[in-house]
Every structure is written in C-alpha cells, then in structure tokens.
Amino acid sequence: MNGMKALSVCLLLSAATNAFAHHSFAMFDMSKNVTYQGVVLEYNWENPHTHIIVKVPEGRDKETVGTWDVEGGAVNIMSKQGWTRATFKPGDPITVVGHPMKDGSKGVSLFYVVMPDGKRLYHDIARPAADGSAPPPPPTQ
C-alpha cells in the first residue's frame, strides 16, 4: 500500500510540474507586435488555452502569409475580457495583433484582436492601462 501512495504522490507532482511549465511565454518575442489580417479557420474555446487558427492570404505582408496558430489564455481569463464561445466562427474576417514565435514558426501569442466595429478584445495579460494605452512589454531575460 505504501508503494501505491508513493506512486500517486509522484504522479501528482509530475502533473503539477508540467502544468506550471507549459505557461511560459519564453518562446514568443514579446517585444515584437505583428498584425495578421485574414480569415478564421478554427476557433477553439477550450482549456488550457484558447486558439484561433488564422489564414492570412497572399497579397498581405509576406512575413504574415500562411496559416497561424494564435494562442490566447484560458477560457475563464478570456471571458473576463469579453470573449465568448461565439466570438468567432470559421470564415469570419479577423485582425490579430500578436507576438510571433522567436524561431519563426507559425505560432503567435495573442496581444489583442480588432473587431469589425473597431473594439479591441485583449488577452488578459495584455490588458490596456487605465488610460487605454497598451501595457509595456514584459522585461526580457
């Protein structure tokens, strides 16, 4: 029985370590803001992170053409900023401002989305200051 308890504790600790480890933004260039204008292919409203798959067509900035995985926060965090399960559907036009991957792969950390009416929906960590200005980027290490 002691062996089973020890195994259970090890599994719990391992899961907790993995949960904390995956929340790093170190893979994104948080000092760089890039605008991606395209169409929503998928909108995944699920934990641990929401994802918007965006297709940027030819004729846009060459750096942004292609299919991008835009990673947002957890459902509860995003909902505090006004996001819902129905914010986007496939085929919707979208303008995303985000932080690209440092390695150049097609992943983006969400900064904010500009809605068709001009309203901005922010990712919780990127909430604007009280005067509406964008927060400064986090310090680099």
C-alpha positions in Angstrom: 0.0 0.0 0.0 2.9 2.4 0.7 4.2 1.8 -2.8 0.8 2.9 -4.3 0.8 6.1 -2.1 4.3 6.9 -3.3 3.4 6.3 -6.9 0.3 8.5 -6.5 2.3 11.4 -5.0 4.9 11.1 -7.8 2.2 11.3 -10.5 0.6 14.3 -8.8 3.9 16.1 -8.5 4.7 15.3 -12.2 1.4 16.6 -13.4 1.7 19.8 -11.3 5.2 20.4 -12.7 4.0 20.0 -16.3 1.1 22.3 -15.7 3.3 25.1 -14.5 6.0 24.6 -17.1 3.7 25.0 -20.1 2.6 28.5 -19.2 5.9 30.1 -20.2 5.9 32.8 -22.9 9.7 32.4 -23.4 9.2 31.0 -26.9 7.5 34.2 -28.1 9.1 37.5 -29.0 7.1 39.6 -26.5 8.9 42.8 -27.6 7.5 42.5 -31.2 3.9 43.2 -32.2 2.8 41.9 -35.6 -0.6 42.4 -37.3 -2.1 39.4 -39.0 -5.2 40.1 -41.2 -7.0 37.1 -42.6 -9.9 34.7 -42.0 -10.7 32.4 -39.1 -10.3 28.7 -40.0 -10.9 27.4 -36.4 -11.8 29.0 -33.1 -11.1 26.6 -30.2 -12.7 27.8 -27.0 -11.1 25.3 -24.6 -8.6 25.0 -21.7 -5.8 25.2 -21.0 -5.5 27.8 -23.9 -7.9 29.2 -26.4 -6.6 29.0 -30.0 -7.6 30.8 -33.2 -6.3 29.3 -36.4 -6.0 32.2 -38.9 -5.3 32.0 -42.6 -3.6 35.1 -44.0 -3.9 35.2 -47.8 -1.3 36.1 -50.4 -1.1 39.8 -51.1 -0.5 40.7 -47.4 2.8 41.3 -45.7 5.0 38.4 -46.9 6.0 37.7 -43.3 2.4 37.0 -42.3 1.1 35.0 -45.2 0.1 31.5 -44.3 -1.8 29.6 -41.6 -1.1 30.8 -38.0 -2.0 29.3 -34.6 -2.9 32.2 -32.3 -2.7 31.2 -28.6 -4.8 33.0 -26.1 -5.4 32.4 -22.4 -7.7 30.0 -20.6 -11.4 30.3 -21.1 -12.0 32.0 -17.7 -9.3 34.5 -18.3 -10.5 35.4 -21.8 -14.1 35.6 -20.7 -13.2 38.3 -18.2 -12.0 40.4 -21.2 -15.3 39.9 -23.1 -14.5 36.9 -25.2 -17.2 34.1 -25.6 -17.5 30.7 -27.3 -19.3 32.6 -30.1 -16.8 35.5 -30.6 -15.6 33.9 -33.9 -16.7 31.3 -36.3 -14.9 29.8 -39.3 -14.9 32.2 -42.3 -15.0 35.4 -40.1 -12.6 38.1 -41.1 -10.1 38.8 -38.4 -7.3 41.2 -37.5 -4.9 39.9 -34.8 -2.0 41.7 -33.2 0.3 39.3 -31.5 3.8 38.3 -30.6 5.5 35.9 -33.0 7.5 32.8 -32.2 11.2 33.5 -31.8 12.1 30.6 -34.0 9.9 31.9 -36.9 7.4 29.1 -36.8 3.7 30.0 -37.4 2.7 30.4 -33.8 1.6 33.7 -32.2 0.9 34.8 -28.6 -2.3 36.8 -28.7 -2.0 40.5 -27.7 -5.4 41.7 -29.0 -7.9 41.3 -31.8 -9.5 44.3 -33.5 -13.2 43.6 -34.1 -15.1 44.8 -37.2 -16.5 47.7 -35.1 -13.0 48.8 -34.0 -13.3 47.4 -30.5 -10.3 45.6 -29.2 -10.5 42.3 -27.3 -7.4 41.7 -25.2 -5.7 38.7 -23.9 -5.8 39.1 -20.1 -2.0 39.5 -19.7 -2.2 42.3 -22.3 -4.9 44.4 -20.7 -4.6 48.1 -21.6 -3.7 50.6 -18.9 -6.5 52.7 -17.4 -5.9 55.4 -20.0 -6.5 52.9 -22.8 -2.8 52.7 -23.8 -1.2 49.3 -24.3 0.9 48.0 -21.4 4.7 47.9 -21.9 6.1 44.6 -23.0 7.4 42.4 -20.2 11.1 42.7 -19.4 13.3 40.4 -21.3 15.6 38.0 -19.5 
